[in-house]
Every structure is written in structure tokens, then in C-alpha cells.
Amino acid sequence: MGIDYLLMLQNFRDATGGVLDGFFELVTKLGEASIVTLLVAAMYWCVDKREGIFLMLTFYYNRVINAFVKITACVYRPWILDARVTPVEGAIADATGYSFPSGHSANAASFFGGLTLKKGRNIIIKVILIVVVLLIGFSRNYLGVHTPQDVIVSLVLAAVLLFAFKYLLDWVDKNPNKDWIVLVSGAALCVILIIYAALKGYPVDYDAAGNVIVDPNKMSVDAFKNAGMGLGFIIGWFLERRFIKFSVEGKWYIRVIRYAVCIGVYFLLKEFAAPLIPQLISGGVGKAIEQFIVILYITAGAPLIINLMNMIQKKILKPDAAKSLS
């Protein structure tokens, strides 16, 4: 049934000359991990620290759970399951590995869906956010890179995690000295994913040209990367919560400058420094450490920079304040 649905959408694309292809390729990018990372970082550093923590928790640990399911189910992409399916060419590059469940849909639900749980948020904004989530999920079907089952299960799983993590953070707020339980549990889950990904067996099938359809090593490495992200978040969250304790307060232009500085350092780390690690440590471990460092920077490194910027700002403004009072 899922393949029939994709073929129906494919027929629509062919009949309309792909007039909506560009639109849905743009929509689907909102579910890319790189885009969501920039958005959750903005929320955490500059807008609402508590909400940013919630969104990051759901985002990174949804990826951890998603990885567990992907390497357990080992479901191939739609065009591998049925040669009649022809995905939109521009969407194939990001549609690697196993298909079930949809990573883009999980990312979208974690961030845009998570924003709807903010108490007091305008109902119109909530409806718009839900529409965005559904559009991103549908875009994966329209582009032919995921079956409806991939998307639906991903959205349901994300919804369950959103509510579970909301209550978890509420529990931590009421029991602040028990945050170590969350740290240990979250770290253990990531370690278990690494062990599971390294030891489990993967199907090895070949296409007509004799090439492996999905490289088991790549899927194992991808799971390691997601585990590294989860570890980076949970350890950084604990360090910031216990020791760094930064504040997002400040004039709007101060927050803009703060984001520009922190995101600039993020790109330097992500694009130049962190990629050196896999060159020194090969395989999934090197990739996991690379992702760990990048996400640790977002959760704990950037807050240290923000504290430093706030200290400098106070020292600069203090003489002016004293002068105005004299």
C-alpha cells in the first residue's frame, strides 16, 4: 500500500512536470539535522534557555532512538524495494542508508513539534508549527525517498518522546539534585547504542552491478555518530546546569551578537577542528568523538563564551553607568 501511494504521487509529479518539486525540496531541508541544530542553538543561547534544553533533549535523543530502530529494522529505501519508484533526483543525496523510520520527520517533530508544547504559546502559531511538521513529513513521501509508514512511525515516536521528555524535565526541576540520574541514564543509553551497533549483524544484499545496496559499516558509523551527539548533549547539559549557569538575558542586539560569535566558533569547530579527530581515530569511534565534541560545544562550550561576553559587557557598561550618575 505504501508503494502504491508513492507511485500515485510520482504520477502526479510526472503529470505536472514536477512543478512542486522545488517547493518540497525546500520544505524537506527544514528537517535536516544541520538546520535544526542551528535553530535549537539559537533558542538555547539567545531566546529561552529552558525551552532550548527541552528541544535539544528531544532532538538529540530522538536521533538516538531513531538509530536504534533503523539498524534493528534495516528497511531499504522505496526505490530498492520496488524498482518502479523513481525519487526526485535532488533528494537522493541526503536519502542514504536505511529508510525506516524517517530521520527528517523525526528532526522536524522534535523541534517544530516541540515548540507547540510551550505553555501560553499562541494557538495560531501552534497550528502553523504543526502544519510545518506535516509538510516536512509529506515532503519525504512526495520526493519518493520514504514510504508513509516511515513518516508516520517517526512522527508517532517523536510525539511520545516529546511528552516523555517534557515530564522528565519537569521532574528534574522539582528534584534538582537528582539530575545525575538523567545524566547516567542518558549516557548509558548512548553507550548501549554504540555496543549494539558494533556487535549486531546487518543484511548484505547486492544490486545488479554487484555493489552492496546498504553498507553495514556506514550504518554502524551513523549510529555511533548519533550516540556521540546524545553523549555531547547530556554531559554538556549536566556541566552547564551544575557549574556554568549562563543567562540568555540581554538587549536584542546583544543576543544577535552573541549568536553570531557562538555560531561562528561552532562552524570553525565543526568544519575544521572536529573533522581532524576521525583522521586520528578511524571508524565509528572517531566519528562519535567528533560529534560529541561539536554538541558538547553547543551545550557547554558556547555558554562559557556567553558568560565571558556578559562579563566583558558589564565591565564596559559599568564606567558609563557610573559617569551618568555623577
Secondary structure, DSSP 8 states (H G I E B T S, - for coil): -HHHHHHHHHHHHHHTTTTTHHHHHHHHHTTSHHHHHHHHHHIIIII-HHHHHHHHHHHHHHHHHHHHHHHHH----HHHH-TT----HHHHTT--S--SS-HHHHHHIIIIIHHTTSTT--HHHHHHHHHHHHHHHHHHHHTTSS-HHHHHHHHHHHHHHHHHHHHHHHHHHHSGGGHHHHHHHHHHHHHHHHHHHHHS-----B-TTS-BSS-HHHHHHHHHHHHHHHHHHHHHHHHIIIII-----S-HHHHHHHHHHHHHHHHHIIIIITTHHHHHS-HHHHHHHHHHHHHHIIIIIHHHHHHHHHHHHHHHHHHHHHHHH-
